[in-house]
Amino acid sequence: MNASDTRTAATPSAPSDSTGPDAARPTGLRRTLKLRHIVFLGLAYMAPLAVFDTFGIVADTTGGHVPLAYVVVLAAVLVTALSYAKMVRFFPVAGSAYAYTREAINAHLGFLVGWAATLDYLLLPMINALLSAIYMSAAFPSVPSWVWVLATIVVCTAMNLVGVQIAAKANLILVVIQVVVAVAFVGFTIKNIVEGANGAAFSFAPFVSAGTQVPAIAAGAAVLALSFLGFDAVSTMAEEAEHPRRDIPRAIFIIVGIAGVFFIGVTYVMQVLFPDVSKVGTIVGASPEIARYIGGAAFQAVFIGGYMVAVLGCGITQQMSAARLLYAMGRDGALPKRFFGSLNRSGVPAANVILVALLACSAMFLDLGKAASMINFGAFVAFIFVNLAVIFTYLRFVRDRGWRSAVGYLVLPALGVVINVALWLSLDPSSKLVGGIWVALGFVYLLWRTRFFRVAPPALSGPSHD
């Protein structure tokens, strides 16, 4: 089976009538994104500097083994990335895990997967605004935190409304700035280790030591999964990529590879310098304190400035992805089509962009801990069902039954299901409770929308092959 031999009937076709008052209005998302745009969108979504957000918390949870926790979650992500790459070749449409589950397994189940994933997409811009307020309030304590929340949301919304290509170009610059700051951070950290600061010396202790505990590593890895959500986000850009079947899979592996090396490398030198993160003074705000330790107050200021660039880059891409996931669900009738499935004259799902912005405003009334605890629930649900979708695609559509095909479409996805289920079980109980309530609400809505499944779901159309 050749990926170039596949096509999907799920992509909407333009109407034949090109006249009338709505003739100028786009009938689909515009294909304007090249490979480099997609890669930088994914990297911006993850935010290279986001590695510093969770370092203190995960170092405390894992007993000083953050790099090992990243290795574990990277293994889960790589297997799942293979499944995403396969599915986007079969179904190069917006919607990500929702679309793949809908097309390969069941439309109703696809809706529930999309509903679970929507929780993550909708909450990430809110958390981004919260982080903006936390950092900027530390630098300007006299300014109310709600000012920074609203300012972040307004800027990100404006960038998304002008069009995806402009947002992508802006993110390219923002990612470069973040990488420069991160490289400087690593350079200062290595310098301190070489000089023996804090009694540090290079070793394998951050990966393997006598105090390594498997449950603690799994719990840390479950938290760190948030760092890799960018590769999932770019799959929602499939209908705006110039060559989706070629570039989306390439972008997925480029993003995962770069991120994995970066996250493991940065946290390794940080963990070597501070094996016991409690000595920093504050676990939650460990990274800014380490920045001050390794480079002084001036570098700490540069570090915080770079982090704010990360916040802006993240906010733009997170809001973009959330809006397009809602668009895919609205276009297919899973959500009210008139609102969620509409585009403005620039080809942007503007109503969805504004809705996500309004939801993000709840950051003015919540704290970071309550919001962040719910994020990874939907992520692991999405990862699990994308792997399952590959298995169902093999059983339903793939004609090649050789051993290589079986390994790629059965063995590896099954391994991905097992790993992601294990990490999902390692989540905090409160996050599973909140996520479960969210899914239950989605199920009730689905019952109402389908009149207790008496109304037929949208027709499933699999890819055809030569």
VENCORUR-V594842 format. One line per field, one symbol per residue. psi: psi as a letter, one per 30 degrees, with the letter a starting at -180 (. if undefined). A space follows every 10 residues. Layout:
psi = ???
This chain:
psi = kkffgllkgf kklklfjgll fgefkkglkk jfkleeeeee eeeeefjeff ffegeeeeee efhhheeeee eeeeeeeeee eeeeeeefee iillfbeeee eeefdkeeee eeeeeeeeee eefeeeeeee eeeeeeeeei ffkkefeeee eeeeeeeeee ffleeeeeee eeeeeeeeee eeeeeeeeee eeeefgkggl kklgefeklf gkkeeeeeee eeeffefgfe eeefffgefg keiefeeeee eeeeeeeeee eeeeeefeee eeeiejfffe ekeeheeeee eeefgleeee eeeeeeeeee eeeeeeeeee eeefeeeeee efgeljeeef gllafggkie eeeeeeeeef ffffflleee efffefeeee eeeefeeeee eeeefefkfj gleeeeeefe eeeeeeeeee eeeefflkee eeeeeeeeee eeeeeeeeeg hhgfkklkkk jlkll.
